């Protein structure tokens, strides 16, 4: 038996098909016996009322224990909503049973008659009085309302929000709760004479009995905005506490006069409150609770708590500290603590289907004693052999463990996608017309074939905006061995701008059961498909005049131009011009792209009014020309791009996207300010309206209307800006992919290098407010410029030893990003090659390893000019330690030699004035610095004295490590002089 399992003491199953809830059970001395032992009263929604007196069942009375413990069973015809025990009869101090039905309240007395035969005592109930209710009841509570002692009054909450008060056999009054929508739990606080409930606004409200008594008589629900029809005050709560969640139950324990706690059980939290509504402390729950019960604690100042949850657990808390956990056989809906003749402090729990259990926690004492064993000496050789044998079993088990499925050459499922070559006869597009042109749709058929029996699987379709599909999720039926199923959907254009990608992804997720995992191990299979170009564009008359188009691109080849009508048959069929050397594409949202094949040279020219519109046509042209010559068996076909890179045209798309991001941030800030202002005005107006003495509004209502108008206008503007930002990002993706294609044609990049470049330029597929394209692309470009595209291996090794950079965020402008893109193109033009392997193979010198701590190496300086070409301070120090490599670098690159000579002049004893002069001019441009260096060279060559001093200082260059480290620190303190 487990230690953490509730010990069954007595249990019974109540009927068949009956249902119970938290109010259907109460515990007490219902028959007012002289012994004072508790009985359990249970009522069901089927109208059955049962009373039990549990006792420990003997071994030979296993089947008769439940029958002997049941004192009474009565069918009351109506559903029993709640049962309570209290002093509900004015002329008697005995306990009576109150039974709440949906339309009736009945009070009974339970009488027990001593039997003269072996059958035992006889019990019966007698109706004392009852009240017929005009409204459907939800729950009730009782207590000494108004401070009256000696008897209890009843308060019933109806389903429409009315509190009905009864004093014994007479009806007192009724009040409607303000702002009522759905009933919540109801409790009475004896210490403050107030009622507690949780409204539909998810807030705890407290109403004093005195306030309820003097409020307006509730003959019918009134509009709160209308004036009172009769005399009396408007009903308002004494205090309100916002919970933010719906409450399951409220309890106000009264077992200690010093205790002043209110317990509220929410869906996710447990609240402990003072009588004035202040939170004493709360407990966040990591499970779904079902019921709870506070009970007395032996420790002063603390309260014990029983809490049941939907994982069949019974938890014991002392305040917020978990003291014990026990496993139950069901989910409890009601908990009580009772004292029986044979067991004190038993936990009584009831399930929704009628499982009544009396249990306790802990263990039963065990009288078993282990027998003595004969002591024997340990055979170490035998133990060692057994250990080796066990190790062998463990290795074999770990090697052949079947927790994860073994890799097989054949997949369990095969997914293939087939795009129809023709457009749909009846278009499925949501936008049927764009500028007078019909929007087509194309059918995609997906076939799923199973090589083994498979359970149900889920198929998801994803396309890039503004493309859309008729249905993006499918649930497939179980498949047998060798069977297959087909899924059909249509794709179409659903936006007024061309997409950046015509490919789509199909993801199939399923589970494959194994020996150790019968539920199955999740698997994912992906498949791609490409939509036709005719889905987003149509043919039109070509414009051969280059003056009408702003943007032009020329692609050179080493083979004669092909017939454009042959490689674009679907577009040529729609064109009225049958010439094979020109073809015009008109995108459905607008935009014209013309492709011209030269008759005299081996060139193709693509021209358009928009730079980003050329991407889809250029990409499709390059792909189809490759396929055309591959079919003809031409192995040496090459294509290139010789013209200047259109960086200025590309930067227009970058600036447009960045401005929309800045506008989105501004709209967000303005909306936050106006929303805060709107809430502040609301609070002031509520304060004025709640004041008993009316005060002038001082134009607060006008200010509220104006602020609301501003909030709505800003929200509409922000929504429109978000739509424009989505379109701008798609156009930016098209421009970026076009630039990557041109770079690959320009420098003849391999597919692996093209993939690296595309991942660098397009690190994101979607923009988010937290992380945008500009900062992500800039970080990726900086990494490439400092690693595989760095000026020297030393710079690369220094960068690899450098610590991480700052957190990415929206930049101030795009100047840095543009400079890095331009620098990337320059490095590629100078012979730089993209490779991820160089990062791992770059040697890291010992000096760099010593400087690799936080702050040891500074990032690339960003000044006016090619600042990434400037070596870092630590790199300068490395050059001084390796004069032979420095001389070789000075011979190849004269630009980097000038800063080194300036650094040499700083270390001479007579260079103090030169340091001051150069540090004061550190903010000048690099051009002026180079002029000053040339003048300093002339002066140094003409002055023989300074030359001798430099030679002498150069001879004393062999200094200790400490002196070198001191120089590095000195250069960090004065970076401007170091760069000069």
NUKOL-543129 format. One record per residue (C-alpha): residue in three letters; x, y, z. Coordinates in steps of 0.001 Angstrom, whole numbers, plus 500000, padded with zeros to 6 digits. Layout:
! NUKOL-543129
alaXYZ
...
//
This chain:
! NUKOL-543129
unk500000500000500000
unk501236503469499151
unk501914505886501967
unk500338508724499979
unk496945507102499476
unk493783507800501401
unk492967504856503668
unk489411503650503074
unk487512503362506339
unk483928503216505065
unk482405503698501637
unk479152503238499772
unk477832503746496229
unk474658505857496143
unk472178504596493580
unk472705504327489841
unk472632507207487395
unk472334509857490103
unk474328513103490094
unk475672515195492966
unk477389518564493450
unk479196520480496198
unk476019521513498014
unk474507518026498113
unk476231516883501336
unk476353518114504915
unk477612516594508197
unk476219517032511698
unk474109515643514507
unk470978515716512385
unk468888513539514793
unk470028515526517897
unk471202512367519634
unk472593512568523130
unk475916511077522039
unk476511514027519692
unk478071511967516911
unk477913513221513339
unk475787511780510586
unk476201512275506854
unk473252513741504928
unk473352513391501132
unk470808514653498611
unk470915514020494861
unk469588515809491812
unk467166512884491422
unk465415513874494675
unk466794511082496870
unk467649512093500478
unk469841509689502428
unk471248509793505975
unk474195507614507048
unk475901506865510334
unk479209505275509204
unk481027502763511371
unk483960500455510857
unk482894497298509036
unk484058493980510398
unk485600491288508246
unk482442489188508153
unk480171492207507553
unk481676493458504315
unk478370493379502446
unk476139494452505354
unk478147497457506563
unk476626499923504094
unk473067498734504711
unk473382498956508513
unk474967502399508318
unk472072503862506298
unk469540505418508695
unk467052506851506209
unk466283507049502490
unk463427509228501210
unk462413510278497719
unk461351513955497797
unk460081514085494190
unk462017517296493375
unk465710517704492694
unk467764518537495790
unk470062521516495121
unk471531521947498614
unk471162520623502161
unk472147522449505375
unk471869521838509149
unk470954524649511538
unk468534526095514072
unk465816526984511598
unk462803526713513963
unk462205529681516287
unk460656527754519146
unk463339525052519289
unk467068524888519928
unk467419521584518076
unk469096521176514704
unk466828520909511703
unk467500519973508116
unk466922522583505378
unk466489521145501884
unk466592523493498899
unk464678522503495777
unk464620524539492549
unk461213526062493435
unk460780525199497100
unk462533525444500470
unk461644522745502996
unk462708522419506639
unk462507518945508216
unk463104517466511617
unk464744514029511777
unk463303511821514495
unk464789508575515757
unk462735505935517603
unk464425503217519652
unk463557499765518382
unk462496496849520520
unk463673494159518099
unk466967493263516470
unk466384495547513478
unk467502498533515603
unk466312502144515718
unk463856503617513235
unk464226507058511675
unk461762509301509864
unk461589512906508749
unk458803515338509477
unk458097518479507523
unk458115521536509816
unk457431524239507220
unk458145525034503592
unk458276528079501297
unk457257528034497667
unk459694530153495672
unk458666532484492865
unk462119532261491260
unk464391529321490487
unk466913528831493291
unk470647528390492763
unk472170528112496263
unk471651529275499834
unk473447530187503035
unk472387530609506649
unk473432532461509772
unk472356534852512510
unk471469537731510195
unk471328541151511835
unk472990539942515025
unk469964537921516195
unk471018535036518453
unk469318531751519236
unk468198530809515756
unk469353530927512120
unk467883532696509109
unk468164531579505505
unk469240533489502379
unk468561532003498937
unk470115533261495704
unk467995532833492603
unk469212532211489079
unk468328535791488059
unk470280537458490869
unk467745537983493627
unk468593537393497303
unk465532536135499233
unk465659536248503048
unk463610533976505304
unk463300534127509079
unk462058530684510048
unk458558530259508606
unk458165533838507297
unk459547535627504238
unk461449538831505117
unk462433540629501903
unk464243540223498595
unk466900542285496863
unk468391542159493371
unk472179542236493099
unk473409545084490868
unk475065544238487564
unk474032540581487816
unk474517538141484928
unk475154534630486316
unk474962533374489911
unk478138532638491849
unk478953531066495215
unk477319532657498272
unk478565532804501881
unk477690534670505108
unk480325536346507289
unk479176536323510923
unk481884538710512126
unk480871541572509805
unk477219540542509255
unk477695540636505506
unk477163538404502479
unk479916537463500048
unk479475536467496417
unk481471536486493181
unk479800538307490304
unk480079537662486585
unk482644540471486434
unk484964538046488284
unk485168540187491375
unk484385539387495010
unk481624541619496419
unk480551542121500026
unk477058543389500987
unk476151544214504572
unk472862542888505845
unk471892546346507023
unk472524547745503529
unk470403545001501995
unk467584545625504483
unk467277549366503788
unk467784549083500016
unk465033549348497440
unk462406546615497612
unk462987544133494777
unk459606543578493247
unk461142543485489793
unk464525544136488278
unk465088547824487471
unk467440549485485044
unk470336550937487054
unk470320554042484835
unk466670554806485657
unk465635556668488852
unk464263554687491790
unk460543554019491657
unk460076553646495424
unk461768554892498530
unk465053553412499703
unk468719553506498819
unk470411552023495815
unk472151548746496629
unk475943549071496500
unk478605546655497765
unk480550547455500898
unk483831546530499193
unk484976544873495965
unk488067542800495187
unk488888541974491563
unk489837538297491270
unk490206538032487505
unk488814534505487479
unk485624532671488320
unk485318531295491867
unk484301527724492636
unk483486528203496321
unk483658530683499217
unk484156529679502836
unk484131531821505996
unk485235529547508842
unk483940530417512309
unk485757527860514447
unk487988530555516029
unk486920533973517314
unk490375535380516602
unk490318534148513011
unk489152536720510482
unk489865535000507206
unk487793534603504084
unk488770531747501776
unk487985531909498048
unk488776529023495683
unk489299530147492080
unk490030528248488916
unk493780528768489289
unk494364530484492643
unk493459530145496313
unk492827533466498094
unk493077534220501819
unk491387537541502634
unk490771539723505646
unk487257540746506601
unk487792544141504965
unk488659542604501577
unk492440542935501793
unk494465539989500508
unk496307538286503378
unk498096535916501019
unk497275533745498028
unk498419530446496549
unk498817529838492817
unk497610526341491962
unk499259524169489335
unk496169522017488837
unk492415522317488380
unk490734522298491814
unk487324520761492387
unk486441521638496026
unk487979522706499309
unk487268522864503054
unk489025524965505729
unk489169523355509167
unk490721524138512523
unk494452523917513131
unk496381523041516293
unk498894525816515552
unk497782529286516587
unk497452531815513790
unk497198529207511019
unk494370527423509251
unk494362523972507755
unk492785523354504397
unk491597520291502498
unk491767520720498712
unk490592518268496061
unk491567518447492402
unk490763516783489105
unk493777514471489303
unk492106512476492117
unk494368514037494736
unk493452515208498249
unk495908517881499412
unk496358519193502951
unk497643522760503304
unk498596524764506374
unk498036528281505067
unk499977528052501769
unk502339525232502753
unk501571521755501431
unk501709519306504346
unk500319516097502863
unk498989514618499640
unk496805511548499339
unk495426509714496322
unk491670509160495999
unk489790506818493701
unk487638509621492232
unk487409513381491796
unk485726514834494912
unk483031517502494539
unk482378517967498271
unk484574517538501355
unk483639517489505061
unk485344516546508336
unk483255514463510762
unk483569512758514144
unk482198509210514267
unk482033506854517249
unk484926504745515967
unk486969507453514230
unk487526511108515059
unk488387513576512311
unk487402511398509361
unk487476512980505893
unk484124512560504130
unk484287512958500335
unk481605512711497668
unk482011512261493917
unk479687513535491201
unk478374510010490497
unk477576509135494122
unk480713507530495545
unk480637508406499270
unk483893507702501128
unk485047508135504731
unk488828507949504892
unk491863508932506886
unk495481509630505945
unk498633507923507075
unk499531504267507475
unk498261501259509361
unk500679499826511934
unk502401496682510709
unk503208493900513182
unk505235491896510696
unk508804491235511800
unk511430490128509325
unk512869486672510052
unk516515486375510912
unk518827485259508144
unk521987483256508499
unk525004485507508317
unk527445484466505646
unk530584485884504194
unk530436487765500904
unk531960485991497921
unk533605488889496121
unk534421486902492998
unk530796485852492609
unk529600489418493233
unk532068490735490637
unk530891488185488077
unk527262489083488724
unk528077492791488379
unk529744492188485004
unk526755490165483848
unk524367492980484854
unk526549495560483105
unk526376493445479955
unk522575493312480140
unk522417497090480642
unk524636497750477617
unk522577495450475403
unk519325496977476610
unk520555500530476024
unk521853499565472586
unk518621497922471442
unk516139500043473351
unk512952500600471404
unk511812503825472998
unk512412505713469745
unk511665504063466405
unk514596502654464491
unk515674504415461358
unk514247502645458350
unk514929503195454703
unk511221503198453936
unk508939505723455565
unk505636504718457133
unk503824507326455049
unk504613508850451668
unk503272512305450813
unk503209513637447249
unk501680516871445974
unk500535517461442409
unk499603520924441121
unk497100521013438277
unk498593522444435048
unk495350524288434281
unk493499526899436284
unk490138526007437828
unk487114526507435618
unk485191527968438541
unk487558530120440595
unk487581529568444360
unk489205532954445096
unk487672535194447720
unk488487538279445619
unk486935537523442249
unk488131540636440412
unk491217542911440517
unk491252545969438250
unk488978544266435767
unk490963541013435646
unk489478537783437090
unk491448536155439888
unk492081532476439086
unk492661529534441407
unk494546526289440908
unk493833522853442367
unk496464520998444381
unk496013517278445011
unk497913515650447884
unk498250511870448004
unk499127510084451242
unk500129506415450954
unk500780504154453954
unk503220501263453976
unk501877500028457333
unk498705500426459366
unk498521503968460677
unk496175505729463069
unk494593509091462426
unk496966511815461186
unk496769515559460641
unk497762517397457456
unk498537521135457414
unk498995523348454347
unk500995526576454481
unk501522529241451801
unk503131532669451967
unk500888535743452083
unk499065537107450190
unk498433533609448830
unk495674531607450511
unk494051528172450296
unk490469527035450622
unk491309524754453567
unk494601524631455450
unk494001521758457900
unk492782518193457306
unk492255515256459669
unk492907511992457837
unk491180508745458647
unk493198505688459781
unk494975503936456904
unk495608500247456359
unk498679498601454841
unk499133499759451247
unk496082502005451287
unk496117505658450258
unk493951508734450532
unk493749512024448655
unk493225515579449809
unk492232518322447378
unk492327522073447935
unk492652525220445823
unk495192528035446081
unk494600531621444991
unk495760535206445436
unk494082536919448389
unk495746540343448464
unk496353543333446278
unk500109542878445999
unk502223540123444422
unk503683537398446678
unk507388536934447342
unk507270533148447032
unk505082530803445010
unk506049527684446963
unk503933525994449596
unk504586523526452393
unk502613520439453379
unk503202519019456865
unk501837515636457913
unk502025514724461599
unk501267511234462913
unk502230508845465715
unk503998505537465304
unk503556503101468249
unk506526501157469580
unk506977498365472072
unk507826500680474956
unk505555503505473848
unk502147502138472821
unk500679505621472469
unk503097506313469654
unk506143508441468914
unk505326511629466998
unk506584511873463422
unk506504514738460927
unk506766514472457135
unk507091517557454957
unk506488518063451270
unk506744521143449050
unk504887522241445960
unk505287525175443569
unk502345527160442283
unk502336528342438647
unk503285531893437714
unk499994532257435837
unk498219532230439208
unk499330535801439963
unk499893537346436523
unk498546537379432993
unk499916538262429550
unk499735541722428045
unk501280543700425204
unk505050544094425714
unk506666547488426002
unk509965547415424095
unk510805551002424910
unk513316551206427732
unk512359554791428568
unk508942553770429894
unk510439551495432561
unk512448552773435480
unk514148549558436614
unk516136547311434238
unk518205544146434668
unk520347542437432025
unk521309538744432290
unk524171537473430084
unk524525533864428891
unk526952531894426740
unk524226530375424548
unk521910531896421955
unk518655533288423388
unk515753530872423515
unk512266531502422258
unk510366533042425183
unk507076531663423893
unk508546528159424120
unk509587528397427757
unk506471530385428838
unk503731528619426872
unk500940529429429360
unk501711533182429164
unk502357533225425423
unk498982531601424772
unk497266534625426312
unk499424537214424512
unk498337538802421245
unk501954539435420226
unk503457536189418940
unk507024537428418672
unk509364535056420469
unk511867537664421614
unk509547539656423887
unk506958538819426475
unk505052540993428962
unk503702539910432347
unk500993541911434069
unk500439541121437750
unk496825540989438858
unk497261543633441610
unk499023545881439099
unk502541546126437743
unk504057545363434325
unk507219543326433729
unk508659542973430227
unk511221540334429177
unk513242540989426003
unk515577538479424375
unk518288540082422267
unk518484538999418604
unk522146539945418133
unk523669539197421549
unk523236536463424131
unk521392538628426628
unk518003538925428300
unk516699542233429560
unk513980542475432234
unk512400545868432872
unk509568547018435098
unk508079550020436837
unk508675548441440275
unk511935546886441407
unk510366544141443523
unk507964543058440748
unk510858541708438693
unk511760538992441235
unk509207536354440300
unk509775536842436548
unk513597536850436786
unk513606533765439008
unk511204531910436722
unk513207532950433634
unk516511531707435091
unk514936528425436196
unk513207527707432881
unk516279528587430812
unk518329526154432920
unk515740523422432389
unk515613524174428639
unk519366523789428062
unk519548520812430428
unk517002518988428253
unk519097519764425166
unk522185518289426841
unk524187521525427085
unk526611520999429978
unk528617524221429780
unk525666526627429967
unk526521529640432096
unk524658532776433051
unk525935535928434692
unk525084539472435624
unk527581542146434622
unk525726545346435232
unk526029547431438414
unk524115546154441404
unk520843548104441880
unk521550548929445515
unk519879552352445351
unk516678550757444073
unk516887548090446758
unk517443550641449505
unk514130552307448581
unk512280549159449707
unk514388549024452888
unk513612552661453772
unk509892552240453065
unk509644549192455320
unk511645550896458077
unk509448554025458023
unk506330551899458416
unk507918550155461425
unk508713553525462984
unk505129554646462354
unk503810551466463976
unk505909552171467081
unk504632555755467214
unk501032554602466903
unk501612552111469710
unk503033554805471992
unk500201557213471205
unk497600554513471803
unk499151553724475190
unk499068557395476180
unk495474557921475062
unk494325554691476700
unk495927555736479993
unk494254559128479681
unk490906557466478918
unk491134555253482010
unk492114558214484194
unk489071560188483020
unk486849557171483640
unk488116556858487204
unk487408560518487891
unk483921560259486427
unk483167557151488487
unk484330558967491601
unk481989561851490807
unk479051559543490113
unk479583557521493310
unk479688560636495450
unk476484561069497468
unk476629564848497038
unk476516565608493295
unk479371567740491976
unk479836569392488569
unk481587567264485950
unk483805570159484816
unk483658569031481158
unk485013565576481991
unk482328563990479817
unk483391566109476832
unk487018565192477436
unk486035561521477649
unk484247561685474270
unk487198563450472654
unk489669560939474060
unk487507558053472875
unk487427559549469375
unk491200559885469404
unk491641556294470577
unk489403554977467807
unk491142557096465159
unk494561555958466323
unk493424552331466372
unk492140552588462789
unk495365554282461685
unk497452551618463437
unk495441548859461774
unk495898550449458358
unk499617550884459019
unk499840547188460001
unk498325546184456656
unk500757548440454818
unk503641547007456859
unk502672543467455893
unk502621544451452220
unk505931546327452568
unk507603543296454137
unk506460541032451291
unk507806543528448773
unk511046543766450768
unk511366539973450640
unk510957540086446866
unk513599542800446557
unk515998540939448831
unk515609537659446973
unk516189539485443691
unk519369541071445088
unk520596537659446304
unk519970536179442849
unk521876539005441174
unk524783538615443604
unk524971534873442898
unk524970535530439120
unk527466538368439503
unk530046536384441463
unk529138532857440325
unk528247531637443810
unk527621527960444432
unk524215526794445728
unk525665526405449250
unk527036529940449190
unk523745531251447812
unk521884529574450673
unk524220531217453218
unk523692534608451590
unk519908534147451508
unk519828533098455166
unk521866536201456006
unk519743538650454038
unk516408537024454976
unk516749535823458584
unk513000536262459198
unk509962535112457257
unk507610537330459254
unk507998540665460983
unk507163540906464680
unk506954543963466964
unk509733542522469129
unk512160541543466356
unk512229543077462890
unk514084542460459661
unk516478545417459928
unk518159544488463195
unk518202540753462369
unk519763541296458951
unk522286543783460348
unk523396541293463020
unk523795538525460436
unk525738540803458066
unk528034541940460878
unk528771538309461708
unk529701537518458099
unk531883540624457806
unk533746539662460958
unk534171535963460126
unk534405534512456629
unk534476537933454911
unk536975539554457303
unk540091541276456010
unk542531538833457604
unk542506535579459628
unk543653537538462669
unk540584539770462565
unk538438536668462189
unk540080534970465181
unk539718538144467244
unk536007538303466435
unk535497534644467358
unk536993535350470784
unk534725538345471271
unk531826538266473711
unk528170538554472606
unk526758541869471448
unk523880543929472793
unk520207542995472576
unk518621543499469161
unk516134546337468856
unk514652548817466396
unk517569550925465073
unk517510554700464775
unk517956554636461013
unk519073552361458196
unk522476553988457528
unk524420551233459304
unk522469548485457536
unk522991550075454121
unk526706550434454787
unk527010546771455762
unk525130545639452633
unk527400547796450486
unk530454546453452282
unk529242542885451738
unk529037543496447992
unk532521545053447981
unk534022542128449879
unk532404539652447471
unk533700541680444523
unk537242541525445960
unk537166537730446035
unk535550536999449394
unk533752533681449637
unk530946532644451934
unk531730529599454054
unk530617528450457482
unk533605526126457859
unk536056529023458208
unk534603529925461575
unk535596526590463057
unk538958526353461301
unk540204529848462154
unk543220529693464511
unk542918531752467680
unk546269533229468788
unk547292533115472431
unk547084536900472731
unk543448536837471597
unk542628534048474068
unk544005536242476859
unk541830539132475686
unk538671537078475250
unk537178538138478591
unk534287540606478888
unk535379543894477399
unk538664542445476131
unk537853543064472462
unk535678545896471232
unk533274545555468292
unk533981546980464866
unk534126550773465054
unk531362552495463106
unk532717555838461789
unk532102557868458663
unk533744555746456000
unk534766552137455757
unk535144551682459497
unk534933547902459370
unk538154548036457363
unk539853549584460414
unk541595546989462612
unk540630546815466263
unk542862547850469144
unk543619544254470092
unk544453543527466446
unk546965546363466460
unk548594544818469486
unk548838541468467697
unk550462543156464705
unk553150544633466964
unk553941541193468351
unk554295539771464805
unk556355542271462754
unk556978539890459840
unk553245539413459128
unk552672543111459622
unk555290543982456999
unk553665541605454555
unk550275543134455161
unk551685546665454790
unk553092545679451418
unk549765544346450157
unk547422546927451645
unk548730550438452078
unk545575551765453696
unk545984549639456796
unk549692550537457122
unk549062554183457902
unk547349553576461260
unk550220551268462240
unk552802553996461583
unk550661556409463586
unk550640553915466434
unk554429553631466206
unk554800557374466487
unk552634557370469623
unk555120555177471468
unk558133557483471023
unk559223559523474018
unk558951562814472074
unk555411562106470772
unk553432563511473715
unk552487566662471858
unk551574564648468767
unk549218562504470907
unk547400565562472223
unk547162567057468776
unk545755563896467214
unk543321563163470078
unk541900566687469787
unk541338566106466093
unk539868562609466523
unk536395563817465523
unk537592564989462073
unk537023562934458989
unk539309560165457889
unk540427562172454896
unk541825564938457106
unk543574562358459297
unk545285560816456287
unk546504564283455184
unk547925564970458640
unk549681561594458595
unk551324562430455265
unk552498565797456601
unk553829564094459714
unk555715561662457478
unk557346564532455598
unk558319566271458818
unk559726563046460268
unk561774562346457110
unk563198565920457104
unk564060565890460797
unk567055563602461396
unk566821563956465141
unk563315562512465314
unk564385559742462947
unk567201558684465270
unk564830558718468234
unk562367556521466377
unk565126554065465456
unk566258553974469049
unk562733553376470294
unk562200550725467649
unk565292548930468908
unk563850548868472415
unk560610547289471239
unk561211544030473120
unk559282544731476271
unk557715542465478874
unk554159541163478863
unk553166543556481578
unk554363546557479581
unk552470545302476521
unk549304544756478518
unk549690548235479961
unk549861549689476476
unk546698547859475483
unk544831549253478493
unk546178552739477707
unk544840552459474155
unk541442551386475422
unk541263554476477575
unk542131556690474593
unk540587554916471548
unk540615558006469346
unk544387558406469652
unk544824554674469053
unk542858554834465803
unk544874557886464682
//
